Amino acid sequence: MEAHADVDVLVVGAGISGIAAAYHLTTQSPDRSFVVLENQESFGGTWRTHTYPGVRSDSDLFTFGYRFKPWTGTPIATADKILEYMGEVIDENDLDQYIRYNHTISDASWSSEHKRWTVTASLGDSDDGEGEPVVMTAKFLWMCQGYYRHSEGYTPTWPGMDSFEGDLVHPQTWPDDLDYADKRVVVIGSGASAATLVPAMANDAAHVTMLQRSPTYFATGRNSNELAEMLRELDIPDEWTHEIVRRKVIHDGSMVAKMSRLEPEMVKEELHQGIRDILGDDYPLDPHFTPSYRPWHQRLAFVPDGDLFHAIKDGNASVETQEIETFVEKGIQLANGETLEADIIVTATGFNLNVLGDIDFTIDDQPMDFSETVTWRGAMFSGIPNMTWVFGYFRASWTLRADLLADLVCRLLNHMDERGADVVTPTLTDADADMELAPWVKPDDFNPGYIRRGIHLLPKQGDRDPWIHTQEYVVDKEVLPTVDLDDGSLVFE
């Protein structure tokens, strides 16, 4: 790419959202020039960053896959299968011509005078450790960089960590040469990463212990979809199967989320029964698999084929629900005085929230304070011109929102052309200026650790449309396609 290039749209990130943006731009706004800047050496985002054993989706691929590209594999897929699928999307739609890899963006500045974003990036690494500078200008920024920092995961600080003599690793930066065969492994954490790592390592390790401060809800089931299997057996076209199963999964997921709010004890009992079916009635679900919160107050992880619980049943893995007192030379001393001996400790303790790619933003030479903005439709932000940020769903697949927002952004860009406008800025009307504001995510609705730690960095939401950060796909799929772009909440220039 030549320095000082100018495009209509600059997409940041070539993960699941960035590839969606590229596809929809080519199909819904084909005359618009754009590029996708990615700081990794290839596409994939999360699925390229995460290389730990067994890494897989925790959402089904009928909805995590794009609506325009049928998924023909199992509902839960490993990273290599997801990368293969994304690669097919790129190849089939000739999207590679738009993607520029190894571009790390440092800052972005908006000029009202020039009606452009100026983005500064570095290309690759030179001998002195600094990449070649690249400067681009763009009319519109489409932020698809995700929501966590790829370079490092979140690891709490515990007493005595320096005294541990074994290997201490985080799943997000998994060493390629880590040998865990016949080793004693402790995985700290209880989320989807821990539930993936434990069974993936259990057959080769001497023993794997999942050490959790507090438990998580898990759903068990076969890694298959009976409806998809039946439709495939009937030779129904892949496109039809994908859409039918996608709708069924969305419907079922929405019902589970609804019942988790209305009948949490019933949902908890159903989830527990799936575990009892594998571990038996005598296994102590409390404290190991009985969280203090209701189902879906944090993300509900699916355990395909119940592999985590089969590893426990077979004796290759176990669960400890205890606080950590201190690390010691040979492992971890728990608050109850017991010691877990370990050769390897894996801190599957989450990630660091990343706000707009850790890029320094300015608007007319003034630093942009993202936390002081109010979201418009969960996609754009008050006072920030010509920019959208893709933030997916908590209780449904990320890609569902990536597709919907792509429709909205392309419609908005085309609408700007029709109006002869160069700039669009979400702006609070006089009637909305004094409305009550709430956090980007309401803690009584969803409260995972990474949100709690970083909520102060995120925008606010209002108490009425269009200033609400909706987290319900069944609502968005009806509302977003019909949003009135001329209702006064968007100022065009």
N, C-alpha and C positions, 0 to 999 in steps of 0.2 A: 504494500500500500504506500502511496506517495504521501509525504507530509502535507498538511494543509488541504487535504481533500475535503469536499463538501458533499453531504448527502441530505436527502429529505428526512430519513429516519435512521437513528443509530440505536441498535439493539445491544444491550450489555448482557453477555452471557449466552453460551451455547449449550445449556442444559435443557431440561424438558420444556421449560417455558420459552426459552430463546428460539428453539427449533420450531415450536408452535407459532411464535411471532413471525418467523421467516416464512413459514408455509402460508399463513393467512395473508401476509402482505402480498405474496405472489399471486394469490387467488382472488383476493378481495380488493386489492389496490395495486394492480400490476404495473401501472405506469410510474410508480413511486420508486425513487432510488433509495437503497438502504444497504447497510452493512451490519454484520454481527461481530462484535469484538469479544474474544474469549481469552482469558489469561492462561488456561491450560493448553497443553500441546494438541489436544483433540477435544471432540464434543463429549457430552455426557454429564458434566457437573458432578452431582452426588455419586453417580454410578461409576465415575472414573476416580473420584477422590477416595472412595471407600473400597478397600481391598482386603478387609479382614475375612477370616474363614466363614463361608456360608452366606456372605452378604446377599440380601434379598429384599424384595419389596415387602412392606407390611400393608399395602393396599392391593386389591385385585387389579389385574392388568386389563380387564375389560373396561374399567373406568380410569385407571391410571394411564392406559394407552390413549392415544388420540382418538377423537370421534371419527376422523377421516381415514384411519388406518386400522383395519381389522386386526385384532389380536387372536392368534390361532394356537397359543400354547396353554400352559396351566395357569390358573388364576394368580398364584403367587410365583414370581419368577426371580431367578438369580440375576446379579448385576450383568453378567456377560450376555444373558438373553435380552435384557433391556437395552444394553448398548447395541446389540445386533439389530434389534427392532428400530432404534433411533437411526442407526446407520442406513437402514432400508428407506426410512422416510427421507433422509437427506439425498440418497442416490436416486430414488424414484421421482423426486421433485426437483432435482438439479439444484439443491440448495447450497452445495459446497462452494459455489462461486461467490457466495455472499459472506462466507465466514472467514475471519482473520484470526488465526490462533496466536498464542504467545504474546498477546497484547494486554498489559497490565495498566489499568487506568488509575491515575493518581488524583486528578482533579477535573471538575467540570464547572464552567462558569457561564451564566446566562447574561446576554447583553440585550437590553430593551431597545437600544439604538439600532443594533444590527438584526435583532429578532432571530438570534441564533444561540445555540449552545456551542461552546468551544471546549473540546475534550482533549486532555493531554494524557498520553499513554507512553509506555516504554515497550519496545519490541524485542523480545528475547533477551539474552544476556551477552554482553561483550566481555572481552578478556579482563577488564577491570571491575566486572561485577555489575555494571549498569547497562541497561538495554538502550537500544537506539531510540531517541525521542520521536514520537509521532504526534502530530497535532491534527485534529479533525474538527470540522464544524458541522452542525446538524440542526435542522429545524425542530426536530422532535426527538426526545429521549425515551426509550422503552426499556425500563430497568427489569431485567430477567435474571439477575444474579443470585436469586434465592434469598434465604433469610438467616444463614449461619456462615461463620467464618471457616472456609475450607482448610486454611493453613494450620489450624490447631483446634483441638477439642477442648471441652471444659473439664478440668480436673480440680476438685477441691484440694485444699491443703490440710493434711492430717499430721499430727505429731509423729516424729520418728521416721518420716519418709526416706530421709537420707541414709538411715541405718539399714534399710532392706538390701540384702545382698543379691537378690535375683533380678529378673527383668521386669521393669515397670513400663507398660505400654498403654496407649489409648487407641481404640479401634480406628479413629479417624486418621491416625498416622502409623499404620501397622507396618512393622519392619518386614521386608521381603524375606529376610533370612532367619526369622524367628522359628526355632525348632521347639515344639511343645510335645513331641512324642515322649511318652512315659514320664512326663513332668506333672507335678502337682500345680494346678491352675486355680486361682481365685479370680472370678469375674465380679467386680463391684458394680452393682446396678441392677435394675429390674425392668428396664424398658425393652423396646423391640431389639436393640442391638445385643443386649445381654441374652435375651431369649433366642437369638440367632446363634450367637457365639457358643453358648453352652453345649447344645447338641452337636454343633459342627466340630467341636474340639473333643468331645467326650470319648469317641471311639479310639482316638490315638493317645490322648493324655492318660496319665496314671489315674487321675480323678479331677473333675471340675466342680468347683463349688460356686454357686451363685450367691454372693453376699449382698443383701439388700437392707437398707435402713428401714424402708417401708415397701410394701408389696404393690403390684400392678394387677389390673384385671387382664386376663387373657381369654381369648376365644379359640376353641379348638375345632378342627374339622378336616375333612379330606382336602387335599390340594387338587381339587377338581370341581367342575361345575356340572351338575347333572343335566341342567337345561341345555348347556352348550354341547354336552356329549350327545344328547338326544337329537338336537338340531343337526349336528355334524353327521350323525348316523343316517339321518334322512337326506343327506346331501343338500341341505339348505345352503345357499351362497354365504361365503364368509362375511360379506358386508351385512347381510340380514342377521346372521347369528350374532355378530358383534353388537349390533344395535339392540336386538331383542334382549340379549343377556345383560347388556349395559343398563337398559331400563329396569330390568328385574333387580339387579344388584343395587341400583340407586334407590329403588322403592324399598327394598328390604333394609338397606342401611338407614334410610330415613325413618323407618318404623322403629328400628332398634334405638336410634338416638332419641326419638320421641318417647318411647317406653322407658328409657333410662331416666328421663325426667319425671314421668308420671308414675311409673311403677318400678322404682329402682330395686326394691327387694326381689321382685319377680325376676328381673333381668340378672341380678346377682346370682340367684339360685340356678338359673339356666346355665350361666357361665361356670359355676361351681360343679354342676352335674357333668359337664364335659370333662372336667379334670378328674372327678371321681370315677368316671367310666374307665380311666386309664390307671390311676393310682390306687383305686379302691376306697371304700368308705372309711377306712381307719386312718388314712393319711391326714395329718393336721392342716387343713386348709386355713385355719386361723392359728398362727399369725401369717403363714407363708403366702397365702393367696387371697387374703381378705383385706383390701385397702380400707382406709378410714373415710374415703370419699365415695360418692355414688359412681356407678358405671358411666363412662364417657365424660366425667369431669376432667379427666386427663385422657390422652389417646389410648384407645382400646386396641391392643395388638393381637393380630391373628397368628396362631401357631399352627402352621400347615402340618397335617397328619399327626398333630400332637407330639412332634418330635422332642420337644423339651421335656415333656412329662414321661415319655418312653425312656429317655436317657436317665431320668430319676428312678423310674421303676426298675431299670436294669442294673442300677447300682453304680453306673458310670458317672453320675452327677448327683448333687444334693443341693439343698437350699438352706441358708442360714439367714435369719431375720434378726439382726442385732446392730447396734451402734459400734463404730470403730473407736477403740480407746487409743491405740497407737500402733504404728508399724514397728516391727522388730526385725532382727537380722534374718530370721527364717520365715517370716510371714506377717500375720496381723493378729494383734491381741484385741479381743472383743471386750465390750463393756461388761459382760458377765464374767470376765476373768479367763475365759477359754482362749486358746491360741489356734488360729488356722495356719498350718504350715503350708508354704507355697514356694515354688521355684519361679513362677511367673504370676504377676498380678496385672490384671487388665482393668483399667478404669473406664467402664462403659457408663460414664456419668453425664453424658449429654454433650452439648455444644455451646459455643458462644454466639449469641445473637449478632447478626451482621445487618447493619442498617444502610441500605443503598450501597453495598459493596465497599464500605469504609472509604468511600471517595469524598474528598473535600469539595463541597458544593458552595458556590457563591452566586448571588443574584445581584447584578449591577454592582459588583465589587463588595457586596456585603455578605458576610458568612450566613449561610442558610441554617436556621434552627428547625430541623425537621419535627422536633417534639412540640413545637408551638403551632403547627399546622392542624387543620381539621380535614379529615378525609372526605373526598367526594366519591361515593359509590365504592369505597374501599380500593380505589384505583388511582385517583388523582388527589391533589392536596391544595388546600387554600393558599393562594399567594404564590404558588409555584407554576410558572407557565410551561406549557408544552412538555409535560413529563407524566408518565404513568409508571407504577410499580406493580408487578404481579406478585400477589401474596395469595397462596392457595387456601384450601379448606383444611380445617382441623379434623372434622368428622367424616370427610369424604376425600376422594383422591385429589391431589394437587392439580392434576391436569384438567379436571372438569372446569376449574375456574380459569386456568390458562387459556383454554379454548374460548370460554365465554368473554373474557376480557379482550382477547384478540378480536372477536367480532365487534365489541364496543369501540375499541381503539380505531380499527379500520373504518368503521362507520363515522366516527368522529373526524378522522382525517379527511374522508371524502366529503363530509359536511362542511368542513373548513374550506375546501376547494369551491364548493357550491356557493358559499357565502363570500368568497374572495378574501378570507381571513388568513393571516399569517400566524396569529397567536391566539391561544385559548388558555384562560386562567380561571380555575375554580375560585369563586369569590362569595363570601357570605353576604347575603342580602341584609337589609336593615331589619327585616322581620326575624332573621335567624341569628343576628349578631349577639343577642343576649341569651341564646338557648343554653340549657345545661349541657356541659361537656362530660364525657366519660372516657376512660382509657381505650386504647386501640382494641384491647380484648378485655371484656368485663370479667373480673376474677371469679365472680360467682357462677360464671358460665363455663370457663375453661382456664385452668391455672397450672400448666406445666412449669418446671423450674426455669427453663430458658426464657419464658415470657416474664415470669416474676422478676428474674434478674435484670431484664432489659427493658421493662415496660416504660421506664422514664425516658427512653430514647425514641420512642415511637409516637406517631401522631395521635391526636384525639379523635373521638367521634361524637356526633351530636345525638339529639334525641328524636330526630325526624329525617325523612328522606329530603335531599339526597346525601345527607351527612352521616349516615349510619354505615358501619362496617359489617355488612351482612355476612353471616357465616353459614347460610343455608342454601344449598344448591337448588333445592326444589323451589325456593323463592326467586333466586337470581335468574334461573333459566326462563322464568316468565317475565320478570321485571326488566332485566338488562337489555334484551332485544328491543324493547319498546320505550326505553328512556327518552324523554323529551329533551333534546339537546338545546332547545331554545326556551327553557323555563326560567331563565334569568340567573341560574346558579353558575353558569359558565359565561365568562365575559370574552367576547371575540373582538379582535382588533385586526 
